[in-house]
Amino acid sequence: MEPQIERGTSRNASLFFSLPILAWAMYDLANTIFSMNIVSRYFPLFVTETLGQEDIMFSFAVSISMIFIALLSPLFGVLIDVRQKKRPYLITFALTSIVATGAIGVVGQMLGTHPSILYVGLGLFILANFAYNASLIFYNAQITDLGSRSEMGRISGFGVALGYVGTIIGLLAITPFVTGGVPDWVSKVLYLAPVAPGTEGGVNLNAFVPTALMFLVFSLPLFFMVKDRRDAAADGQAFQGSIVKEGYSRVWRTFKSAKEYKGLFRFLIAYFFFTDAINTVIAFMSVYAQGVMGLSASQLTLFLLVATAFAVVGSFIMGFVTDKIGSKKSIYVVLWLWVVALIIASVANTMPLFWVTGILIGIGMGSTWVSTRTLIVELSPVEKRGEFFGLFSLSGKVSAIIGPMVWGVITYLLRDYGDLGSRIAILSLLLFVLIGMWLMRKVPDGSKEIV
């Protein structure tokens, strides 16, 4: 039983000037600073370059944080439906991620070269990444409080586009801290290590406290300006007893009634496969660019900025495209883009060809979240929307366990063959995208059910 979708009054330009929508989208900007600066760039390089560890150590950290998310995301989704509160949980998890991120830098400077720095750093990263991903479950569900379903594509696209603006801000703003370009008093206040001005690569630990502060500052508009809205259709779900027991019971009942939501479950399975590839690319993009292609620190920053600029444009345009042609067709367009990008990345042996890869990956990253987040809204019944956002997160996070581990195992087993291991690892991700595309064939086009 797929839900019917109401068509609301659609706004145009005024949509993006609505204060709640702008404040909500600012959190996309804030958390993407964390995602790019910490997950994609400085923490993996801290592990592999500063500490001299194998890729698989970072892979383990990512996978462990995703295991916790996979176990708890269904419960979080039910909490949204039952309590109809997103903001308190979002703020709690966001602040946890912010504090843990800053702590990596502070504790790292305190421990110096002590052997425990690796395990303390990995532990704090696991907490930060878990809390960041947990906050996204509540954040994504907030989109339904902001407009009608016919506006979801544009609202989602606006948030993703602004998020990638955050990537640009984060990359540019962090550069002085890791290359010795800030005054001494700033370094002392933020507990940063001294860096010789102009040092290529700088000190990776110096990225963590400034990133945590940017994450906090840009999150404040959402903390104070976006309120929870109750859905009348979801009322009456009160229960007696443990929220944990009730939460997993409801998820189990939903799985047992999967035949009533065949299209949604097909999509969640497809999403599991293709997002596996995307999450892994995001996690290992910097390691691949420097380890295989030989980009310097400054070249890597420029590469990420260019990719992000195309992510901004791609996500904003994809919002309009999704509202125009439907989210399912939009997802197919994006997945074909990923097929091309992964093939080129695996064989690229010249810088111009690798730059093409960066552009395609940028467009693909931005567009993926726009179209998939919109399809969940289109296919979910109102009274179970939070639950399905939880399962949506579960699907993505379980894939984020497997993808990095596949990458880590392949590169570890082929470590004696130079760049070949990394090239095979990135090509292996193509299989996940193709499986996801095949499974999408029988997913209903939710936009056609708008009445």
C-alpha positions as CSV (number, residue, x, y, z in Angstrom):
1,M,0.0,0.0,0.0
2,E,1.9,3.0,-1.3
3,P,0.7,6.4,0.2
4,Q,-1.1,9.0,-1.8
5,I,0.7,12.3,-1.8
6,E,-1.0,15.6,-1.3
7,R,-0.1,18.6,-3.5
8,G,0.4,21.7,-1.5
9,T,0.6,25.4,-2.5
10,S,4.0,25.7,-4.1
11,R,6.1,28.8,-3.6
12,N,8.9,29.9,-5.9
13,A,11.7,32.3,-5.0
14,S,10.1,33.1,-1.6
15,L,10.7,29.5,-0.6
16,F,14.5,30.1,-0.1
17,F,13.9,33.3,1.9
18,S,11.7,31.7,4.5
19,L,13.5,32.0,7.8
20,P,12.8,28.5,9.0
21,I,14.0,27.0,5.7
22,L,17.1,29.1,5.7
23,A,17.9,28.3,9.3
24,W,17.3,24.6,8.6
25,A,19.5,24.6,5.5
26,M,22.3,26.3,7.6
27,Y,22.7,23.0,9.5
28,D,23.5,21.4,6.1
29,L,26.2,24.0,5.8
30,A,27.5,23.4,9.4
31,N,27.6,19.6,9.3
32,T,29.2,19.4,5.8
33,I,32.1,21.4,7.2
34,F,32.6,18.5,9.7
35,S,32.1,15.9,7.0
36,M,34.6,17.4,4.6
37,N,37.3,18.7,7.0
38,I,37.2,15.7,9.4
39,V,35.8,12.6,7.7
40,S,37.1,13.2,4.2
41,R,40.3,15.1,4.8
42,Y,42.1,15.7,8.0
43,F,41.3,12.7,10.2
44,P,42.2,10.0,7.5
45,L,45.4,11.9,6.7
46,F,46.1,12.2,10.5
47,V,45.9,8.4,10.7
48,T,47.7,7.5,7.5
49,E,50.3,10.3,7.2
50,T,50.9,11.8,10.7
51,L,50.7,8.5,12.5
52,G,51.9,6.3,9.6
53,Q,49.1,3.7,9.9
54,E,47.4,1.6,7.2
55,D,44.1,2.7,5.6
56,I,42.4,-0.2,7.4
57,M,42.7,1.6,10.8
58,F,40.6,4.5,9.5
59,S,38.3,1.9,7.9
60,F,37.7,0.2,11.2
61,A,36.9,3.6,12.9
62,V,34.3,4.5,10.3
63,S,32.7,1.1,10.3
64,I,32.5,0.9,14.1
65,S,30.7,4.3,14.3
66,M,28.3,3.1,11.6
67,I,27.6,-0.1,13.4
68,F,26.3,1.9,16.4
69,I,24.2,4.1,14.0
70,A,22.8,1.0,12.3
71,L,21.8,-0.5,15.6
72,L,20.1,2.7,16.9
73,S,18.7,4.5,13.8
74,P,15.5,2.5,13.8
75,L,14.9,3.5,17.4
76,F,15.6,7.2,16.6
77,G,13.0,7.0,13.7
78,V,10.3,5.7,16.0
79,L,11.1,8.4,18.6
80,I,10.3,10.9,15.9
81,D,6.9,9.4,15.2
82,V,6.0,8.8,18.9
83,R,7.2,11.9,20.6
84,Q,7.1,14.1,17.5
85,K,10.2,15.9,18.7
86,K,13.3,16.2,16.5
87,R,15.0,19.4,17.7
88,P,16.1,18.3,21.2
89,Y,17.7,15.1,19.9
90,L,19.3,16.9,17.0
91,I,20.8,19.5,19.3
92,T,22.1,16.9,21.7
93,F,23.8,14.8,19.0
94,A,25.2,17.9,17.2
95,L,26.8,19.2,20.4
96,T,28.2,15.8,21.2
97,S,29.9,15.7,17.7
98,I,31.2,19.2,18.1
99,V,32.7,18.5,21.5
100,A,34.3,15.2,20.4
101,T,35.8,16.9,17.3
102,G,37.4,19.6,19.3
103,A,38.7,17.1,21.8
104,I,40.6,15.2,19.1
105,G,42.7,18.3,18.6
106,V,43.1,19.3,22.2
107,V,43.9,15.7,23.5
108,G,46.1,15.1,20.5
109,Q,48.3,18.1,21.3
110,M,48.4,17.0,25.0
111,L,49.5,13.4,24.2
112,G,52.0,14.4,21.5
113,T,53.8,11.3,20.3
114,H,52.5,9.0,23.1
115,P,51.4,5.6,21.6
116,S,47.9,6.0,23.0
117,I,47.2,9.0,20.7
118,L,46.1,6.6,17.9
119,Y,43.5,4.8,20.1
120,V,42.3,7.9,21.8
121,G,42.0,9.7,18.5
122,L,40.1,6.8,17.0
123,G,37.8,6.6,19.9
124,L,36.9,10.3,19.8
125,F,36.4,10.1,16.0
126,I,34.0,7.2,16.4
127,L,32.0,9.2,18.9
128,A,32.1,12.4,16.7
129,N,31.1,10.5,13.6
130,F,28.4,8.5,15.3
131,A,26.8,11.7,16.8
132,Y,27.1,13.6,13.5
133,N,25.2,10.8,11.7
134,A,22.6,10.5,14.4
135,S,21.9,14.2,14.2
136,L,21.2,13.8,10.5
137,I,18.3,11.4,11.1
138,F,16.4,14.0,13.0
139,Y,17.6,16.8,10.7
140,N,16.4,15.0,7.5
141,A,13.0,14.3,9.2
142,Q,12.6,18.0,9.9
143,I,12.2,18.7,6.1
144,T,8.6,17.7,6.4
145,D,7.9,20.6,8.8
146,L,9.0,23.2,6.3
147,G,6.7,22.9,3.3
148,S,4.4,20.9,1.1
149,R,5.4,17.7,-0.6
150,S,5.5,19.4,-4.0
151,E,8.3,21.6,-2.6
152,M,10.4,18.9,-1.1
153,G,12.8,18.6,-4.0
154,R,13.6,22.3,-4.0
155,I,13.9,22.5,-0.2
156,S,16.1,19.4,-0.1
157,G,18.2,20.8,-3.0
158,F,18.6,24.2,-1.3
159,G,19.8,22.5,1.9
160,V,22.4,20.3,0.0
161,A,23.6,23.2,-2.1
162,L,24.1,25.4,1.0
163,G,25.8,22.4,2.6
164,Y,28.4,22.3,-0.1
165,V,28.9,26.1,0.3
166,G,29.9,25.0,3.8
167,T,32.5,22.7,2.4
168,I,34.1,25.7,0.6
169,I,33.9,27.8,3.7
170,G,35.4,25.0,5.8
171,L,38.3,24.3,3.4
172,L,39.3,27.9,2.9
173,A,38.9,28.9,6.6
174,I,40.9,26.0,7.9
175,T,43.9,26.5,5.7
176,P,45.6,29.3,7.8
177,F,45.3,27.1,10.9
178,V,47.2,24.1,9.4
179,T,49.7,26.2,7.5
180,G,50.8,28.6,10.2
181,G,48.8,31.6,9.0
182,V,47.1,32.7,12.2
183,P,48.5,35.0,15.0
184,D,50.2,33.4,17.9
185,W,47.5,34.4,20.3
186,V,44.9,32.6,18.3
187,S,47.0,29.4,18.3
188,K,47.3,29.7,22.1
189,V,43.6,30.2,22.7
190,L,42.6,27.3,20.4
191,Y,45.5,25.1,21.8
192,L,47.1,24.6,18.4
193,A,50.6,23.4,17.6
194,P,53.1,25.9,16.2
195,V,53.5,25.6,12.4
196,A,56.2,27.2,10.3
197,P,54.5,29.7,7.9
198,G,54.0,28.2,4.5
199,T,54.6,24.6,5.6
200,E,53.2,22.3,3.0
201,G,50.5,20.1,4.7
202,G,50.8,21.8,8.1
203,V,49.8,20.0,11.2
204,N,46.7,17.9,10.7
205,L,45.6,18.2,14.4
206,N,45.2,21.9,14.1
207,A,42.1,21.4,11.9
208,F,39.9,19.9,14.7
209,V,39.2,22.7,17.1
210,P,38.6,25.4,14.4
211,T,36.3,22.9,12.6
212,A,34.3,22.2,15.8
213,L,33.8,26.0,16.3
214,M,32.6,26.5,12.7
215,F,30.3,23.5,13.1
216,L,28.8,25.1,16.3
217,V,28.4,28.7,14.9
218,F,26.6,27.6,11.7
219,S,24.4,25.3,13.7
220,L,23.0,28.0,15.9
221,P,20.3,29.3,13.6
222,L,18.6,25.8,13.5
223,F,19.0,25.4,17.3
224,F,17.0,28.6,17.9
225,M,14.8,29.1,14.9
226,V,13.4,25.8,13.7
227,K,10.6,24.4,15.8
228,D,9.0,21.0,15.8
229,R,5.6,20.7,14.2
230,R,3.1,18.0,15.2
231,D,1.4,15.9,12.5
232,A,-2.2,15.2,13.3
233,A,-2.1,12.0,11.3
234,A,0.7,10.7,13.6
235,D,-1.1,11.5,16.8
236,G,-2.4,8.8,19.1
237,Q,0.8,6.7,19.1
238,A,1.3,7.0,22.9
239,F,2.3,3.8,24.7
240,Q,3.2,2.5,28.1
241,G,6.6,1.0,28.9
242,S,10.1,1.2,27.5
243,I,10.7,3.3,24.4
244,V,13.5,0.9,23.5
245,K,11.2,-2.1,23.6
246,E,8.4,-0.3,21.8
247,G,10.8,1.2,19.3
248,Y,12.2,-2.1,18.1
249,S,8.8,-3.8,18.3
250,R,7.4,-1.2,15.9
251,V,10.4,-1.6,13.5
252,W,9.9,-5.4,13.6
253,R,6.2,-5.0,12.8
254,T,7.0,-2.7,9.9
255,F,9.4,-5.3,8.5
256,K,6.7,-8.0,8.9
257,S,4.3,-5.8,6.9
258,A,6.8,-5.1,4.2
259,K,4.4,-6.3,1.5
260,E,2.3,-3.2,2.3
261,Y,5.3,-0.9,1.5
262,K,7.0,-2.9,-1.3
263,G,8.2,0.1,-3.2
264,L,9.7,1.7,-0.1
265,F,11.5,-1.4,0.9
266,R,12.8,-2.0,-2.6
267,F,14.2,1.6,-2.5
268,L,15.9,1.1,0.9
269,I,17.6,-2.0,-0.4
270,A,18.7,-0.3,-3.6
271,Y,19.9,2.7,-1.6
272,F,22.0,0.4,0.6
273,F,24.0,-0.7,-2.4
274,F,24.6,2.5,-4.3
275,T,25.2,4.6,-1.2
276,D,27.8,2.1,-0.2
277,A,30.0,3.3,-3.1
278,I,29.3,7.0,-2.4
279,N,30.1,6.8,1.3
280,T,33.3,5.1,0.6
281,V,34.4,7.6,-2.0
282,I,33.7,10.4,0.5
283,A,35.7,8.7,3.2
284,F,38.8,7.9,1.0
285,M,38.8,10.7,-1.5
286,S,41.7,12.6,0.1
287,V,43.7,9.4,0.7
288,Y,43.3,8.3,-3.0
289,A,44.1,11.8,-4.4
290,Q,47.3,12.1,-2.4
291,G,48.4,8.4,-2.3
292,V,47.6,7.4,-5.9
293,M,47.6,10.7,-7.9
294,G,50.3,12.4,-5.8
295,L,48.4,15.7,-5.1
296,S,50.2,18.0,-2.7
297,A,48.3,19.5,0.2
298,S,47.5,22.7,-1.7
299,Q,46.5,20.8,-4.8
300,L,44.2,18.6,-2.8
301,T,42.5,21.7,-1.3
302,L,42.0,23.1,-4.8
303,F,40.7,19.8,-6.0
304,L,38.2,19.6,-3.2
305,L,37.1,23.2,-3.7
306,V,36.4,22.5,-7.4
307,A,34.5,19.3,-6.7
308,T,32.5,21.2,-4.1
309,A,31.7,24.1,-6.4
310,F,30.1,21.6,-8.8
311,A,28.3,19.9,-5.9
312,V,26.7,23.2,-5.0
313,V,25.5,23.8,-8.6
314,G,24.5,20.2,-9.1
315,S,22.5,19.9,-5.9
316,F,20.7,23.2,-6.4
317,I,19.7,22.4,-10.0
318,M,18.8,18.8,-9.1
319,G,16.2,20.2,-6.7
320,F,14.4,21.7,-9.6
321,V,15.0,18.7,-11.8
322,T,13.6,16.4,-9.1
323,D,10.4,18.4,-8.8
324,K,10.1,18.5,-12.6
325,I,10.8,14.9,-13.6
326,G,10.4,13.0,-10.3
327,S,12.9,11.7,-7.8
328,K,13.1,8.2,-9.3
329,K,14.2,9.4,-12.7
330,S,16.6,11.9,-11.0
331,I,18.2,9.1,-9.1
332,Y,18.9,7.2,-12.3
333,V,20.5,10.2,-13.8
334,V,22.8,10.6,-10.8
335,L,23.7,6.9,-10.7
336,W,24.8,6.9,-14.3
337,L,27.0,9.8,-13.4
338,W,28.6,7.8,-10.6
339,V,29.2,4.9,-13.0
340,V,31.2,7.2,-15.3
341,A,33.0,8.8,-12.4
342,L,34.2,5.6,-10.8
343,I,35.4,4.1,-14.1
344,I,37.4,7.3,-14.9
345,A,38.8,7.5,-11.3
346,S,40.1,3.9,-11.5
347,V,42.1,4.4,-14.7
348,A,43.1,8.0,-14.5
349,N,46.8,8.4,-14.8
350,T,46.9,12.1,-15.8
351,M,45.9,15.1,-13.8
352,P,43.4,16.5,-16.3
353,L,41.6,13.2,-16.3
354,F,41.5,13.1,-12.5
355,W,40.1,16.6,-12.4
356,V,37.3,15.4,-14.6
357,T,36.6,12.8,-12.0
358,G,36.5,15.4,-9.3
359,I,33.9,17.4,-11.2
360,L,31.7,14.3,-11.7
361,I,32.0,13.2,-8.1
362,G,31.1,16.7,-6.9
363,I,27.9,16.8,-9.0
364,G,27.1,13.2,-8.0
365,M,27.5,13.9,-4.3
366,G,25.3,16.9,-4.3
367,S,22.6,15.4,-6.4
368,T,22.4,12.0,-4.7
369,W,21.1,13.4,-1.3
370,V,18.6,15.7,-3.0
371,S,16.8,13.0,-5.0
372,T,16.9,10.2,-2.4
373,R,15.7,12.4,0.5
374,T,12.8,13.5,-1.6
375,L,11.8,10.0,-2.6
376,I,11.5,8.9,1.0
377,V,9.1,11.8,1.6
378,E,7.1,10.8,-1.5
379,L,6.8,7.2,-0.6
380,S,6.4,7.3,3.2
381,P,3.0,7.5,5.0
382,V,2.7,10.4,7.3
383,E,2.2,8.4,10.4
384,K,5.3,6.3,9.8
385,R,7.5,9.0,8.2
386,G,10.0,9.2,11.1
387,E,10.2,5.4,11.2
388,F,11.1,5.2,7.5
389,F,13.6,8.0,7.9
390,G,15.2,5.9,10.5
391,L,15.2,2.9,8.2
392,F,16.5,5.1,5.4
393,S,19.4,6.1,7.7
394,L,19.9,2.4,8.7
395,S,20.2,1.4,5.1
396,G,22.8,4.1,4.4
397,K,24.8,3.5,7.6
398,V,25.0,-0.3,7.2
399,S,26.4,0.3,3.8
400,A,28.9,2.7,5.4
401,I,30.1,-0.2,7.4
402,I,30.7,-2.5,4.5
403,G,32.1,-0.1,1.9
404,P,35.1,1.2,3.9
405,M,35.9,-2.3,5.1
406,V,35.9,-3.6,1.5
407,W,38.3,-0.8,0.6
408,G,40.5,-1.4,3.6
409,V,40.7,-5.2,3.0
410,I,41.5,-4.8,-0.8
411,T,44.2,-2.2,-0.2
412,Y,45.6,-4.2,2.7
413,L,45.8,-7.5,0.7
414,L,47.3,-5.7,-2.3
415,R,49.6,-3.4,-0.3
416,D,52.7,-4.9,-2.1
417,Y,51.4,-3.9,-5.5
418,G,51.6,-0.1,-5.1
419,D,48.7,1.9,-6.5
420,L,47.0,-1.2,-8.0
421,G,45.2,-2.0,-4.7
422,S,43.6,1.5,-4.5
423,R,42.6,1.4,-8.1
424,I,41.0,-2.0,-7.8
425,A,39.3,-0.8,-4.5
426,I,37.7,2.2,-6.2
427,L,36.6,0.1,-9.3
428,S,35.0,-2.5,-6.9
429,L,32.6,0.2,-5.9
430,L,31.1,0.2,-9.4
431,L,29.5,-3.2,-8.7
432,F,27.5,-1.7,-5.8
433,V,26.2,1.1,-8.0
434,L,25.1,-1.3,-10.7
435,I,23.3,-3.5,-8.2
436,G,21.5,-0.5,-6.8
437,M,20.4,0.6,-10.3
438,W,19.1,-2.8,-11.1
439,L,17.0,-2.9,-7.9
440,M,15.6,0.6,-8.6
441,R,13.7,-0.7,-11.6
442,K,10.7,-1.8,-9.5
443,V,10.6,1.2,-7.2
444,P,7.5,3.2,-7.8
445,D,7.8,6.8,-9.1
446,G,6.4,8.6,-6.1
447,S,6.0,11.9,-8.0
448,K,3.2,10.2,-10.1
449,E,1.2,9.5,-7.0
450,I,0.8,13.2,-6.2
451,V,-2.9,14.1,-6.3
